[in-house]
Every structure is written in structure tokens, then in C-alpha cells.
């Protein structure tokens, strides 16, 4: 009988990152998947990143993960979301060639020491509530010290096309029914839902009447280590629904699995189906649809924004009411997916289950949604499996809420649980000014080693860190009086304060030429942007800390006499949850899944305005 240190079940984003990091740390690792051809499959949208999501992906990247590196190797279109705002909320989003991504990921995994097992796990083997292995259909019993389960949407998975229901984890893949029996027997579970839009043949789309969205070639990539993208970059296109589209959908809601009553589980709030959009935001004239090519050599387009579970005939009818899609042909219709997930409060904060020792869960099984959230959980569970087997020590501070988005995600899941699929937003983090994509390497510096990076990457990151320290030291040694700065046309108060170069940096236009002229120091634009915002945000870091302290001081604030609906700055989601759960105090409000630090501050502010004493 084969014996492994770690067995990872499921080869999606969570499973790949878990297996990869375990193997890098020298553990004998097996990765079980039903079909090797599904390894690295982008099961829904052909893109990686976005606000909040890129933040997690950048942390995975600097922890030794692969989602960003393989993403850049396979990218065919880039945009940086929120570029007009501060860097704390910038989010790189890359369109990915599906075939390239799968090909590159499979090549990477097969070149590693990870043993791929094409089989189906049907049972988890334990003795005295401790993992001893896995039982598979073909291979039988396989011994292991640790098991990491990353089943995605496959546990008792069902897909819905209107009233047509099939048992599947996604189209073309059977659900995991036997494994689901073990999970439901041993843990508290719930049913959750996600969905996907139809796939349209590109040659049936009239692009001439649509607005192109070109790729942004600004040298910003997903991975810290990417120097250039050599793939051809192509356009996406934008269209939108209209009143005719809306009428077709509204007239046929009884043919939607979500609205006919067949599906009773909770879907993803911030990636709503088109039925949800029309029901909840019915006053809008139209909803944007982003037509995203699935690859350089693919004849399919992913219409982002119209996920649905309508009858196939109705789908085609409403699609053809949309500008540019009047003659469209569909390869695969959209559908909803319903699946079992585990209440994440069944987990310790290292993602090991409380009931079974050395049994870890990661990805959508923990009630999340999204590739990046899954990848973050996979590498997190993998690292803690490594720690559990005493193959590495871990500085626990790197995964605290104030240091990482992965830390925020883990804390939210294990303490608050979920009532709907969890998605990461920058608003969930109390210290988001510090948790930027450009400084992940700094926050995780204690974890950087030759075990998780090849020599080239390891030398690059250490060289950059050393260079940054040298430049900061030089800046801090430079001194400027208000008169010195005014002579250089820098407007400051005539307060007599002597400022060092780092403090002065925030007053400059951050170009490499300006920096060189002013300080006589050579620097690259990537590093300059990073330290410029460190300088600019320095004063706000202390404010964030004080705000966090204020939340703790006011945790016992009485909320029983507050009408939350009279706080105009609270979102629809926040109001819905506050009115549903009716928290007694601020501490109870903070324990409600989805209630953000910003919302708690707004409540405190409202109480202050109303004359209630606030700490």
C-alpha cells in the first residue's frame, strides 16, 4: 500500500496550491483528480484577479504559489481596476486563455514531484479521529498522514437548466456522492449555489456595433516575478441588456431554477444571476455584459454578467435581444450549480477540522466563491499541513487580520461562518491601506526561502528588498527645512519642521526622472510607486490603528434602540443583515457574516451624531 505524507483531493485552484506548497517543502504528496485533463481547468470565467481577489492572489504568489505565474503565462488581456483611486484598492484583472492555462498548469505540475492519481476518492479513512488515509474506487485504500479536501462544487453537485436537473459538479463532470456521505455524517453542512453564463460562438457576434475594451499595456502583471507577457493581447467588448431583454426574462421567471422554487439554497450575492439583477435592481435601464474571449484559438466567448438558470429556449431568446448578439449561436447554455459545503466554523484557524486530526478543508467546500479565494485557502491549508508535520516553522503573525487578506478570510470564515458564498472585498479588511498588492513581499518576508522559490526568483526578491532598504536609508538621511523645500517649489507649512527625504517624497510627482533629479537616486518605477504610497499613507496607518482600537472600545455599545435604516451610508446587504439578526451591541453586529469594519464605524458615527456617548 502506497504511503504519502499528504493526499490532496481535487485539482482545482485550492488543490493545486495545497499540493504544490506541500511538495515544495519536501513532503511526499499525492494529488487525486477524477480526470487529469481537468487539472488547471478554469471552470467558470476565463479571468484571474479583480479588486480584493488580486490582493489574495498576490499573497499566494509571494508564498510560493502558482496561480499568478501561470496566469501571466496564459494571459491575453490586462486591465487595472480602480486605477484612478489609491493603490490599496487597485486590482489587476487578466483575461486568460483557457487552453493555455490548463496546458501550462499541467506542464508545471507534471514537472514537479507531485504524484497525480486519476481516481475518485469515496471515503476518508480515520482511526481514533485521526487521518490514516483515503479510499478510492480504483486504487483502493491509500495511506496518508494528512488529507486536504478541496472538492469545489462536486459534493452532491446538481446543475440546473430551468426545470432540467442533472447530477454533476459542473457540466461534463459527475458529482461526488459517496464522499458527500462521509462529510454530511461528520460535519455540519449547508447547500450553496453558484452559476455560469452561456458560451457564445465568436463568429456569430456582430463586433462592429459594439464598444471595444483594449488591453492595458502598463507593465503591471499578476505575479511579482513576471517581467513581460509575450502572448498576443486582444480586445474584450462591451454590450448591455435592454428593456426587451428584461421583459423576456421577467415573463419567464417561472422557467428559472432559482425563481421557480426548485433551488432553495443561497447564491453569490456579488456575482448575481441576471434574474437576480432584474428582481433586485429592476429600475436600471440595462446591465453591462463584458464579452470575454476564451482564448487566442478559441471560437467561444464568455458573456460576463448574464449568469442564469433559465430554460435553454428562453436563454437563446433573451440573448438575441441584446445589441451585437442578435444572430448569436450558443455552444453551452448557462446553468446554476448547487452543492454541499461545510460550515467553516467546524475548522480550527489552521483549517484543520476540529473533529478529525490532520484533516484539512480548503476552497469552496468552506463556503467561499472564486478562484483566488480558493487558491488562498489551498496554500494556507498546505502550509499548515507542513507545519503540522514539523517540516517548517511559521511566524503566525503573517496570517493575522492586520497583515494579510488571507488572514482576514480565515478569521471571517472560522469565526463568523457564512450564510452565502463568501467573496473577498477590500472593505472587509480593517487595515487595507497596508494590505496592498505592491507590498505582499514585505508582509510575508519571514516566509521567503529557497524551499519555495527557485534560485532566480529568490535572488530577485532579496535583491529588490535589499535595494529598497538602501534607498529608504538614503532618503531618511536627507534633511530639508521648509525654506529648502520652497526653493524647490514644494509647498509646505512654514513650521520650521525638518523633514527627511522619505517624508518629502509624498509631495512629489512620482516619476523616476523627478525622483532622480530631486534626490539624486536612481530607482525603477515599480519600487518608486510602492515607497511613494508608503510615504503618502504613513500618517493614515496610525489612524487605521486608532480606528481599530475604537471598535474594540465600543464593542458593548447598545444597538437595541437604533433604526439602522436611518443610516444612509449602509449598503443594502448590511441593512438586510442588521435588520434580520437585530444585534444587541456592536460586538454582536461584528459577528454577523458580511458586516464590514466600515459599517461598524458608520454605526458609531450615527450614535455620536444622535448624542450618544461614544468611547
Buried (B, 14 or more C-beta within 10 A) or exposed (E): EBEBBBBBBBBBBBBBBBBBBBBBBBBBBBBBBBEBEBBBBBBBBBBBBBBBBBBBBBBBBBBBBBBBBBBBBBBBBBBBBBBEEBBBBBBBBBBBBBBBBBBBBBEBBEEBEBBBBBBBBBBBBBEEEEBBBBBBEEBEEBBBBBBBBBBBBBBBBBBBBBEBBEEBBBBEBBBBEEBBBBBBEBBEBBBBBBBBBBBBBBEBBEBEEBEEBEBBEEEBBBBBBBEEBEBEBBBBBBBBBBEEBBEBBEEBBEBBBBBBEBBEBBBBBBBBBBBBBBBEEEEEEBBEBBBBBBBBEBBBBBBBBBBBBBBBEBBBBBBBBBBBBEEBBBBBBBBBBBBBBBBBBBBEBBBBBEEBBBBBBBBBBBBBBBBBBBBBBBBBBBBBBBBBBEBBEBEEEBBBBBBBBBBBBBBBBBEBBBBBBBBBBBBBBBBBBBBBBBBBBBBBBEBBEEBBBEEEBBEBBBEBBEBBEEBBEBBEEBEBBBEBBEEEEBEBEEEEEEBBBBBBBBBBEBEBEEBEEBBEBEBEBEBBBBBBBBBBBBEBEEEBBEBBEBBEEBBEBEBEEBEBEEBEEBBEBBBBBBEEBEBEBBBBBBEBBBBBBBBBBBBBEBBEEEEEEBE
